[in-house]
């Protein structure tokens, strides 16, 4: 009989949510498990894309982002907007870019298939909480993924701002809390550390 799979959430404003999920993926691979890492809100500019596909044929990495970030109107300072320039698309609350919504909804369909088709033991929905915050997907869509999960599939959902509904539904919730961060001293994201 297969082990029971649980729903885990890694959230909070601190660094390490994706890193923890990748660590869990590596541990699962070491135990002979099959892993799918679906990255919402990210493009293929992160260093893990250079190595993860080489680790094991049982690790499948799929990226569902666009080559730009999205932000709700009023959520970024003028300095942040100037820094990101054309790499960020600002949208009015409740009206996210349609092309980004399409990609995210396709990701939800992929996630639902992955948790229910028996091909994976561990499914990670990286940054899904952020996709919910930006209204690219709804809690109902995410809940539908959870409800579709086979009993033995472990499901991990990451990203800051996990909804109260998700926290209530999850079996395990870990909050990464920022106490101190070198970003506050002007240190930019570093290759191989933050991206």
Secondary structure, DSSP 8 states (H G I E B T S, - for coil): ------EEEEESSSS-HHHHHHHHHHHHHHTT--EEEEETT--S-STHHHHHHHH-TTEEEEE---SSEEEETTSS-HHHHHHHGGGEEEE-TT---HHHHHHHHHHHHHHHHHHHSSS-SEEEEETHHHHHHTTSS-HHHHHHHHHH--TT-EEEEE-SS--HHHHHH-SEEEE---S--GGGGT----TTTT-
